[in-house]
Amino acid sequence: MNENRVKRNRLLGDRVIRGLESRNMEGYYAETKEEALKKALELIPEGSSLSWGGSMTIAEIGLKEAVCSGNYKVYNRDAAKNPEEKRAAELAAYDCDFFLTSANAVTEDGEMINVDGFANRVSAIAAGPRTVLVIAGMNKVVKSLEDAYSRARNEAAPINTQRFGLDTPCSKNGMCYDCKSPDTICCQILITRFSKIKGRIKVILVDEALGF
């Protein structure tokens, strides 16, 4: 691993954390996926109830597997056998102790952008769960809110539509067309600029390329 890149990302991570703290959120920094997993489990007391939204990042650091095999009450929509069970798990998420997610982009000043199709993820970030734990790779850190919006629409959205096999212009052409396709996943856009409840949102930045 390049020492100069590590140093640069550490300094940038510190800046983002200061931005998060100025917005009533907590920020942490981990150099590896393993450190990120350890910190996440330190923040989640055993016995906590928890759920998550669609996120490759929480799976990539091993957090999803860890909580499913640990001493936690998990509302796992991924294990639902039918639409009714999935809806029940999603509704239960709004009253859980921890909601696990990532962000489509985080600005250097501590704002976050999340784009969603069915809005279960962005709505839980905004309200409901007692704590929102965000895991974000440093690849998602951008300069400004405008850059964050562009990253969410032009990088994260095309990759996710391709991943899910959806029929959208961005899945075919790799960039946002601001479409109204039935398959669009850009239905709800959440800007998180401040946490009304101090410390409700906790963000672990990881010096690895994670998620989309």
N, C-alpha and C positions, 0 to 999 in steps of 0.2 A: 504494500500500500504506500502510495506517494506521501511522504511526510509533509510536503508543502500543501498538498490538497487537504490533508487531515487538519493541518493548522488553520487553513483558510475556512474550512467548514465549521471548525470549532468556534472561531471568531464570529462567523456569520450566525451560527446557532445561538451564541450568547446574545447577539443583537435581536434575533427573533424572540428569544425568551424575555428580554426586557420589554419588547413590544407587547407580548402576551400579558405580562404582569401589569403593564400600564392599562390593560383592558380587563382587569379583574380575573384573568385566567392564570393558571399555573403552567410553567414550562420546565421541561427536563431535557437533558441531552444524553444520548447513548452513542458510542462509536460503532457498536455492532448490533446485530439482531439479537444475539444472546444477552447483551446488556439491556436492551430494550425490553425483552421478555422478563428478565429479572426485576427491572424497575416496575413494570406493569403489575406483576404479581405482588410486589411490595405494596402497591397502592390499593389493591383489591383485597379486603379482609376475607378470610375464609367464611363461608356461610352466606356471602352476599348473593343476591339475586342479580342476574345479568342477562343481557341479550346483545345483539349486534345488527348492524345494517350490512348491505353488500359491501365487502371490503376484501381485496386480495391481500392487503398489507397485514391485517391481523392474523391471517392464515400463514403468511410467509415468515413471520417471526415466531410462529408456534403458539400464539396466544389462544387461538380458538381450540386447538387440541388440548392445551394445558387446562383450560377451565372446564372443558367437557369431561376430562378425566379426574378433575380435582373436587374439592369439597365446596361446591357452589350450586346454587339453584339456577339452572340454565334454561332459558326460554329459547329453544333452538328451532328457528323457523326452517332451517335447512333440513331438519329431520322430519318435517311435517309429512304426513301420508296423504293429505288431501288439502284442497283450498281452505276448508273450514279450520283445520288444525293450524295451517300457516297464518290465517287471520287471527286466530286466538293467541298465537305466540307473538305476533306483531303488536296486538293490543296490550298484552301483558308487559311488553317492553317499556311502555310509557310509565309504568309504576315500579320499574326495577331500580336496584341500587346503582348499577353501572350499565351504561350503554357503550359498547365498543365500536369504534369506527375509525376511518381515516379521513383525509381531506383531499379534495381534488387539487387544491393549491393553498399555500400559506404565504402571506407577504412578509417582507423583512420587518414590517411594523406590527406584525401580529394579527392581521386580519385573515380570515379563512373564507374560501369559496367552496361550496358543495352544490353539485348539480344532480338532480334525481329524477327518476321516471315515475315511480309510484308514491314518492314523498315520505315513505315510512322512515327513511334515514334522516332526511333533513328536518322532518317534524320532530323527531326524537332529540336531535341535537338542539333544536330551538326550545323545547319544553317537555316536561314529563319526567324522564329519568332523573334520579337525584344527582348522579354524576355522569358526565360524558368523558370518556377516555379516548383521546385521539392519538393514533400512532401515524407518524408521517415521515417518510424518507426525505433526506435533504434534496433529492431530485425534484421535490414539489415546492421548494422555496423559490419565490420569484420577487422581483423588485417592487411592483405596485399592484394595486387592486385591478387595474386594467390588464396587467400581465396575468394575474390570477384568473380572471374571467376568460382570457384568451386560452390559457393552458387548459382549463376545464372543458372548453368547447372544442378546441382544435387538436388536443392531444388525448385527454382522458376519454372524452365521449366517442371519438372514432374507434379507439382501441376496444372500448367496452361493447360497442355495437357489433364489432367484428367478433369479439369473444362470444357474444350471445347469439350470433348468427342472425342479426336483425337486418331488416331491409330499409336502410336509410341512406340518404345521399352521402353522409360522412363515412359510412361503412364501405362505400364503393370508391370514394375519392379521397378519403383521409383528411378532410377538413370540414369545418362547420358551414352549413348552408342556411342556418336559422330555419330549418324545415318545420313543416307541420305534418310530417309523415305519421301514420298510425303507430309506427314502431319507435318514434322518437323517445329518447331517454332524457331529453332536456326539457322536462315539464315544469319543474320547480327549481329555482335557483336561490340558495340561501347565502347571504353574506353575514358572517359572524364577526361583528366589530367590537362587541363588549358583552361581558357576562354580568347580568343583573345580580346574580347570586355569586358572591366572591368565591372563587375556587371550584365552582361547579364543573367547569370545563378544564381538563388537564391534558396537556399536549406533550407527548414524548417525541422529540425529533431524533432521527436515527441517521447516522452517517453512512447510509447505504441507499442504493436505488431500489425502492420498494413500490409495489403497486403501479398504478398508471396515473 
